[in-house]
Amino acid sequence: MDAALIQKGVRRCSFGQFILFLAVVGAVLLWGVFAMLLCWIKGLNQTNMNDYYGFALWIWADLAVIAIGGGAFFTGFLRYIIGKDELKNIINYAVLIGFICYSSALLILAIDIGQPLRGWFIFWHANVHSMLTEVAFCLTCYFGVLTIEYIPLILGNRQLDRVPFFHNLSHNMHEIMAVFAATGAFLSFFHQGSLGGVAGVLFGRPFAFREGVFIWPWTFFLFTWSAAACGPCFTIMITKITEKVTRKRLVKDNVIELLAKISGWMLITYFAAKTIDTWYWAAVTAPSKGFWMMDFYSGNSLYGLWILFAEIILCAFIPGLILINKEGRKNKTALMIAVILAVIGVSLNRWVMVLQVMAAPVMSFDTWAMYFPSWQEIATTILPVAYGIILIAISHRYLPIFPQEKELNPIE
């Protein structure tokens, strides 16, 4: 039965090896589920959050997976709206990765609210003055878009495709996929931006507070730009890891290099915008509120000035330089270093915009507030990683994710 579900013309490991792999990853998944149930049954006292840290590890993980999941909306935008036809060979995987990231984000939020049965309140009793309401609506709607984009891949399974209704449905959905891609790009632009906007309007947290254009602080645009720049890098990184694990070439080099080149220029322009933003904040915004830049980077090693250097120079400018350079993109080692640095960079940005915002003292009698997550927080943060690995493994085994796989790995 297992062999009958696998696409013709491709090789897969034995069913026994596959089940063993799923069992190992599934054990990690169950550990996370156990921690999640503790949080739901016993409440948020299972965490180490406190009066300083109302936002903590979960919110960082939520913002990080949304940012790296941005590869789905940006690759779809490039493929269907801009017309980069070569990206059709990686768009399926970008959609799958985006589906995993956004479903993980919703799962994390369901854990974070402590009472998931009341999660519908945000829709029925919406606070129309809150940017988080707009985030919740766009996030949920875009997850719906990703689900619609993922359905044709499921229907492309060898056995399901034999059913005329499923075959025709899949074909018709492919025909109108540009509409969903455009809708997804619109929704993703606004919720990525609003997540940044939430931090930018925190008047009581001057490390995050920013000036802006009309009603939008600069962080609104920086969050969107960084997700569009680094999301495709995450797609490339996971693709290369998948190729390493499966010992197969899954996507041609020209596809990877095109996506890497676009990401490189996005990173360079993001680096320029982030540098200007940081300079203006340090020279104008923070002093206007009675603070100096080093007030937010001194007093401990965790949030020293090194973290600013790592975020902007090491993890934005350097990978950007590598990716806009033809030789850098063609060098497999340099390419992998660049995309890993970019993913670390956007994750680091979300870390400081969640954790450092809370840690920095804002009153004369305050000290740096340190925080370490409980094991329940760590387990539930690892839970989406295990879930993502399992879904990728199942999808790669049974669904036509990579159109070029048969061509690149012919069976003799």
Secondary structure, DSSP 8 states (H G I E B T S, - for coil): -HHHHS-TT-----HHHHHHHHHHHHHHHHHHHHHHHHHHHH-GGGS---SS-SS-HHHHHHHHHHHHTHHHHHHHIIIIII--GGGGGTHHHHHHHHHHHHHHHHHHHHHHTS-GGGTTHHHHT--TT-HHHHHHHHHHHHHHHHHHHHHHHHHTSTTGGGSHHHHHHHHHHHHTHHHHHHHHHHHHHHHHHHHHHHHHT-TT-TTT---EETTEEHHHHHHHHHHHHHHHHHHHHHHHHHHHHHTS--S-HHHHHHHHHHHHHHHHHHHHHHHHHHHHIIIIIHHHTT--GGGGT-SSSTTSTHHHHIIIIIIIIHHHHHHHSHHHHHSHHHHHHHHHHHHHHHHHHHHIIIIIHHHS--STT---------HHHHHHHHHHHHHHHHHHHHHHHHS---TTHHHHS---
